[in-house]
Amino acid sequence: MTKKPTVFITGTSSGIGKATVELFIRKGWQVAATMRNISAPNDFSEMEDVRLYQLDVTNSELVNEVARKVWEDYNGIEAVINNAGYGAIGPLEGATEEQIAKQMDTNFMGSVRIMKAFIPFFREKRGGVFVNVSSIAGRIGMPLYNIYHASKFALEGLTESLYYELRPFGVRVKLVEPGPVRTEFNGRSREDLITNDQAGYKHIVLNVNNLYGGFFEKGDLPETTAKTIYKAVNSKGSRLRFPSGILAKFLMVTNKILPGNWLRVITSKVAGIKSEI
Ligand SMILES: NC(=O)c1ccc[n+]([C@@H]2O[C@H](COP(=O)([O-])OP(=O)(O)OC[C@H]3O[C@@H](n4cnc5c(N)ncnc54)[C@H](OP(=O)(O)O)[C@@H]3O)[C@@H](O)[C@H]2O)c1
């Protein structure tokens, strides 16, 4: 009997990660699903084709240990999906060093650690695919997501460079770029960067939060992003970027065709951000 293909996915306790596990199972894959807390109730403990591994992507030692274990358990795997992440939002002035470091450590360094752990295996095997879950926020800067944008822009640059470096070994890299998705991203996973009332950001924070709240409410289902991830994993060509969902695609095209700073002017208007200059 031929072995089912295997995918390794980070951050599978909710949202996009969880929907991606479910989709790959339906498509006949085996899944090495990682979570920060595998003892919390989850839908996967009884599933035959899912094995759970406890993993916090900020823990280098654990990342290396789990990668080695997964490779051994499955006698090699075919795909790695860097999905774990969260968004810090608010004025940069209100961010502590710890908040900034944690955002970069999770969204950017987390993916770097996982890739470094699996690259030697994929290189030796002469095959494998990394899918990094970036965001429209990895292509276009929007108000108040400053450090989150930095983490996703960094992930985009890293992945684009690795395209050249890993291709000679038959290893593919892909970026999935969702717009707003209805998950825990704007709920329990969200981290607020807070300034005091005198600093004068209050109305910007209020207006932008209202605007984003509407986007997230009407956002894509995580299943839509899961489908894009599946497509990226199976894409054998040179395509690097996979925008996901209507808003992401719309913004990407708008950003390309609008002259100069129009998108920033329109975004400021829509977000109710007045300028003093
Ligand atoms: N939702 C959106 O609108 C949207 C749009 C574009 C891109 N994205 C990206 O999509 C990815 C998944 O987010 P989501 O929308 O599905 O949100 P979510 O429902 O909050 O899921 C985030 C997942 O990441 C995990 N995670 C956070 N920090 C971690 C760490 N240090 N180590 C391991 N796992 C960690 C969470 O685990 P715990 O349960 O332990 O917290 C959770 O499983 C993120 O990279 C996000 O930036 C989301």
The ligand as an ORCA input file, in Angstrom:
! r2SCAN-3c Opt
* xyz 0 1
  N      -7.760     35.998     10.552
  C      -7.291     36.859      9.667
  O      -7.966     37.836      9.302
  C      -5.929     36.651      9.050
  C      -5.627     37.341      7.880
  C      -4.372     37.171      7.308
  C      -3.457     36.318      7.868
  N      -3.773     35.653      9.015
  C      -2.751     34.772      9.589
  O      -3.294     33.465      9.711
  C      -2.590     32.748     10.723
  C      -3.583     32.010     11.618
  O      -4.390     32.945     12.295
  P      -5.963     32.751     12.499
  O      -6.633     33.850     11.776
  O      -6.369     31.357     12.232
  O      -6.097     33.108     14.055
  P      -6.368     32.186     15.341
  O      -7.687     31.526     15.231
  O      -6.122     33.111     16.471
  O      -5.242     31.072     15.278
  C      -3.903     31.361     15.566
  C      -3.194     30.077     15.930
  O      -1.804     30.385     16.154
  C      -1.422     29.779     17.382
  N      -0.282     30.433     18.004
  C      -0.141     31.719     18.413
  N       1.075     31.896     18.969
  C       1.714     30.706     18.913
  C       2.986     30.228     19.323
  N       3.870     31.023     19.940
  N       3.297     28.924     19.094
  C       2.433     28.099     18.493
  N       1.199     28.473     18.102
  C       0.854     29.763     18.305
  C      -2.679     29.843     18.253
  O      -2.535     28.909     19.316
  P      -3.204     29.080     20.770
  O      -4.554     28.430     20.685
  O      -2.283     28.372     21.678
  O      -3.294     30.558     21.054
  C      -3.725     29.445     17.227
  O      -3.743     28.060     17.058
  C      -1.726     33.782     11.463
  O      -0.396     33.670     11.018
  C      -2.317     35.114     11.009
  O      -1.363     36.155     11.016
  C      -4.987     35.793      9.610
*
